[in-house]
Amino acid sequence: MDMVKFFHMNGGIGEASYSSNSGLQRMGIMKTKGVIEQAISDLCHNNVNFPKTLVMADLGCSSGPNTLLVGSMVINAVAKTSLEMGYKSPELQINLNDLPTNDFNTVFIALQELQLQGNTTDGKMRDVQYHQPVCYFSGVPGSFFGRLFPMKSLNFVHSSYSLQWLSQLPDLEEINKGNIYLSSTTPESVSRAYFEQFQKDFLGFLRCRSEEVMAGGRMVLTLAGRTTDDPRGEESYYLWRPFAMALKDMVLEGLVEEEKFDSFNLPQYTASPTEIMNLVKMEGSFTIDHLEIFDVNWEAWKRKKNANDTLESTETGDGVGQGVAKAIRAGIEPLVANHFGEAILDDVFMRYGQILTGRKSKKDNQAIVSITVSLTRKM
Ligand SMILES: C[S@@+](CC[C@H](N)C(=O)[O-])C[C@H]1O[C@@H](n2cnc3c(N)ncnc32)[C@H](O)[C@@H]1O
């Protein structure tokens, strides 16, 4: 499976789009606002010469309101820091990266809206006391596991909920019977292969960024992760076992071939904080300034953006189970369609939502574990 050729979130702004179903990630980004602001403030304060131009990249930007949210946060953080330091805001170059099949058209149309309305963040209109930076936006298609930018050209890199996706499915020596991701019944060799693929990808990512980010430059990376050391623990499968159950039911009803089910595995890895810290150390080009773990409760699936970019809950009639199923569908539909064909999509995601709804009582497990790490490029 070639991720670069066809992996993407559902495009457009319709009911099934990532744009309409990215409230969980949006809530996660909001929770990292303080970390992003601190990184920008440090970046400006630690520069011998206050930067005249600040170049940033959002890697795995997707399409929809979240794409603009990060840019808005950085714009406001730069404006605020400049004011505090008594300097004119630097000009900002904002590079929006994703895989080539990402819906960049929707991003560019939304950018126009942002430029017309003024940048906003976390629901507040631009604070008029700040001298707002002039911004230039570019779309950069390509995989962040390879080089995307010239040497030492970036001051700041952001990435949210993208780095848990692998560059490819690991080569598996054994069948991950009955599962679509790591679980308590996954063979040890499969679990090892997943970690090895993540290690290779994450180290490659850091190596590429170490060439592109200038000395003293900053990165804030947020990934879906886990708190525990065991990659086959409950945190890894509470979201995916119900999807495997939905597929298994369809196998039993003769709607999905067993061999197809057995050969379907998700190309993602939810790392632990220890794994991330060890890999950053192993690669050696960045220091960790801050690392935090937080939960994004499933309830956040229904957080939407209104015209003023404030977050609000919308009542669509869906319960949290179907809502989360829609959010997951917006992210993995192309993977499922590519493997099983489009005919099963409505059925499998409806069943998935029903199973998630049935598990509603397990409150502890109704959250996406997220890890944010803030890094500085060594001098
Ligand atoms: C869940 S979305 C996150 C989007 C956005 N950053 C957010 O927080 O809402 C993950 C995005 O990462 C992108 N992605 C995955 N692997 C990638 C890679 N190797 N290079 C660039 N983008 C990638 C996907 O195409 C997708 O748009």
PDBQT file of the ligand as one rigid body, heavy atoms in Angstrom, charges set to zero:
ROOT
HETATM    1  C1  LIG A 401      -5.816  13.435  11.415  1.00  0.00    +0.000 C 
HETATM    2  S1  LIG A 401      -5.226  14.493  10.174  1.00  0.00    +0.000 S 
HETATM    3  C2  LIG A 401      -4.676  15.862  11.141  1.00  0.00    +0.000 C 
HETATM    4  C3  LIG A 401      -4.921  17.163  10.436  1.00  0.00    +0.000 C 
HETATM    5  C4  LIG A 401      -4.644  18.418  11.253  1.00  0.00    +0.000 C 
HETATM    6  N1  LIG A 401      -3.224  18.573  11.508  1.00  0.00    +0.000 N 
HETATM    7  C5  LIG A 401      -5.419  18.405  12.529  1.00  0.00    +0.000 C 
HETATM    8  O1  LIG A 401      -4.801  18.361  13.613  1.00  0.00    +0.000 OA
HETATM    9  O2  LIG A 401      -6.642  18.447  12.477  1.00  0.00    +0.000 OA
HETATM   10  C6  LIG A 401      -3.683  13.734   9.680  1.00  0.00    +0.000 C 
HETATM   11  C7  LIG A 401      -3.107  14.351   8.423  1.00  0.00    +0.000 C 
HETATM   12  O3  LIG A 401      -1.764  13.910   8.285  1.00  0.00    +0.000 OA
HETATM   13  C8  LIG A 401      -1.530  13.704   6.915  1.00  0.00    +0.000 C 
HETATM   14  N2  LIG A 401      -0.367  12.829   6.749  1.00  0.00    +0.000 N 
HETATM   15  C9  LIG A 401      -0.239  11.536   7.113  1.00  0.00    +0.000 A 
HETATM   16  N3  LIG A 401       0.963  11.064   6.761  1.00  0.00    +0.000 NA
HETATM   17  C10 LIG A 401       1.622  12.100   6.161  1.00  0.00    +0.000 A 
HETATM   18  C11 LIG A 401       2.921  12.237   5.590  1.00  0.00    +0.000 A 
HETATM   19  N4  LIG A 401       3.772  11.223   5.542  1.00  0.00    +0.000 N 
HETATM   20  N5  LIG A 401       3.271  13.435   5.073  1.00  0.00    +0.000 NA
HETATM   21  C12 LIG A 401       2.420  14.483   5.103  1.00  0.00    +0.000 A 
HETATM   22  N6  LIG A 401       1.159  14.406   5.638  1.00  0.00    +0.000 NA
HETATM   23  C13 LIG A 401       0.771  13.228   6.165  1.00  0.00    +0.000 A 
HETATM   24  C14 LIG A 401      -2.835  13.086   6.432  1.00  0.00    +0.000 C 
HETATM   25  O4  LIG A 401      -2.965  13.148   5.027  1.00  0.00    +0.000 OA
HETATM   26  C15 LIG A 401      -3.846  13.928   7.176  1.00  0.00    +0.000 C 
HETATM   27  O5  LIG A 401      -4.263  15.033   6.442  1.00  0.00    +0.000 OA
ENDROOT
TORSDOF 0
